[in-house]
């Protein structure tokens, strides 16, 4: 997995990741709650409804209600 920018709220899976996998991103442990396909992103923290999703250091969309 790869976090592109230090302000990002998401990371990118560099290979397929299975539900239950524990990922370490910038010293933070994330336990995946679903399978993540290669190239897809997953959140590094809960993102509340109507909050921006940050990738590349910039907003790329608005969240519905996303749990990490």
C-alpha positions as CSV (number, residue, x, y, z in Angstrom):
1,X,0.0,0.0,0.0
2,X,1.1,3.5,-0.7
3,X,0.1,6.9,0.8
4,X,0.9,9.5,-1.9
5,X,0.8,12.7,0.1
6,X,1.2,13.3,3.9
7,X,-2.2,15.0,4.1
8,X,-4.0,12.1,2.3
9,X,-6.9,10.3,4.1
10,X,-6.6,7.3,1.8
11,X,-3.9,4.9,0.6
12,X,-3.6,2.9,-2.6
13,X,-3.4,-0.9,-2.6
14,X,-0.3,-1.9,-4.7
15,X,-1.5,-5.5,-4.7
16,X,-4.8,-7.2,-3.8
17,X,-5.5,-7.1,-0.1
18,X,-7.9,-9.4,1.8
19,X,-10.4,-8.5,4.4
20,X,-8.8,-8.7,7.9
21,X,-5.3,-7.8,6.6
22,X,-3.5,-5.5,9.0
23,X,-1.7,-2.7,7.1
24,X,0.9,-0.3,8.6
25,X,0.7,3.1,6.9
26,X,3.0,5.8,8.4
27,X,3.1,3.9,11.7
28,X,-0.7,3.6,11.9
29,X,-2.2,0.1,11.9
30,X,-5.3,-0.3,9.7
31,X,-7.4,-3.5,9.7
32,X,-9.2,-3.9,6.4
33,X,-13.0,-4.5,6.7
34,X,-13.3,-5.6,3.1
35,X,-11.2,-6.9,0.2
36,X,-9.3,-4.2,-1.7
37,X,-8.4,-4.8,-5.3
38,X,-5.0,-3.7,-6.7
39,X,-5.0,0.0,-7.5
40,X,-8.0,0.8,-5.4
41,X,-7.9,3.1,-2.4
42,X,-8.9,2.5,1.3
43,X,-9.4,5.0,4.1
44,X,-6.9,5.6,6.8
45,X,-9.5,7.0,9.2
46,X,-13.2,7.3,9.4
47,X,-14.5,10.0,7.0
48,X,-17.9,11.5,8.0
49,X,-20.6,12.3,5.5
50,X,-20.1,15.4,3.4
51,X,-16.4,15.6,4.4
52,X,-13.8,15.8,1.5
53,X,-11.8,12.7,0.6
54,X,-8.1,13.8,0.3
55,X,-5.7,12.1,-2.2
56,X,-2.6,13.6,-3.8
57,X,-3.0,16.3,-1.0
58,X,-6.2,17.6,-2.7
59,X,-10.0,16.8,-2.4
60,X,-11.0,14.2,-4.9
61,X,-14.6,13.8,-3.8
62,X,-17.1,14.1,-0.9
63,X,-17.7,11.2,1.5
64,X,-21.1,9.5,2.1
65,X,-20.1,7.9,5.5
66,X,-16.9,5.9,5.3
67,X,-15.5,3.7,8.1
68,X,-11.8,2.8,7.9
